[in-house]
Amino acid sequence: MKERLCFVGHTHELKLIGFDGKVSQHIPLKKGIVKHFHKDRKYIVNVGSVGQPRDGNNNAKYVIWNTSEDSLEVRFVPYDIEAVVSKIIAAGLPKVHADRLW
């Protein structure tokens, strides 16, 4: 990877993967400010996904990269899951898609 940072998503898991050229480090991302970044390492920031959490917390999650401070802010946002479940069922989509939101 040529760039220092790579953001990926749609994986349902928040995670920071650091690589120093020899060893990779996997750090689960939690709500709040993250400042684990070193200038001599490369990182993959796995931003997870908004729905269908795999961490037991069903809030929508997203990150904000602060280029000035070289930091990441992880935010959790509650949303109306019941309304989304109702829309999934009403649209005739498989029930498993609705069940995964809880």
N, C-alpha and C positions, 0 to 999 in steps of 0.2 A: 504494500500500500504506500503510495507516494505521499499522501497527505498525512498530517499529524492526527486529525480527527475524522472519523467516519460515523455518520448517524444512520442507523438502520431501525426498522420497526416492523410492525405487523407480526410480532412474535409472542405477544402476550406476557412477556417477562422483562422487567426493568433490570438492566445490568450494565456495568461498565467493565470493559475488558481492556487492560493495559498490557503493552508489550514493550520490553526494553531491548529487543533484538535477540534475546535468548529465552526468556521466561515470560509466560503470560500470567496475568493476575486477573481473577474474576471477582468483581465487587458488586453485590446486590445494591441497587439504588433504592434509597428510602426517601420519604418526603423531606424536603428542605434543601439547603445549599450544600453542594459537593465541591470540594477543593482538593481532590486527589491528583491533580494533573501536574506532571513534571515535564519540563521542556524537552528532555532527551528521550521521551517515550512516545509511542503512538497509541491511539485509543479508538476503540469501537464503542460508541454510545448506543446501546440497545434501548430505545425509548418505549419498547413494549407496544401497546395498542390501547385504544380508548375503551374497548369493551372486552368481554370474555376473559377476565383476569385469571391468572394461574397462581397468584400469590395469596388468595384468600381475602383480598380487599377489593370490593367491587366498585370503587370509585373510578371515574375516568381519570386517566393520568397523562401528563405531558411534561415536557422539559423546556426550559429556556436557557440558551447558551449565552453567557455574558462574556463577550470578547474582550472588554476592557479589564475585567477582573480574572479572566481565565477560569471561570467557574460555571457550574451548572446548577440550575434551580429545578428541583423536581416538585411538581405540584399535583395534588390529588383533589379532584372536584366531584362532589356528589351530583348525581343526576337522577331523574325519575325513571328508574328501571322498570317499574310496573307499566308505565306508559309505553316504553319500548317493547316490552314483552307482549303487550296487547296488540301493538302494531305488527309485530312479527307473526303472531297467530292469525290476525285478521288478514294479513297478506297471503296466508296459505303456505308460509315457509315451514320447514321442518321444526317441530317443537324443540328439538335438541338445541337449535340456535337460540331460542328464548331461554331455555334452562341454563345455558352456559353463562348467562349474565349474572346469575346469583352466585 
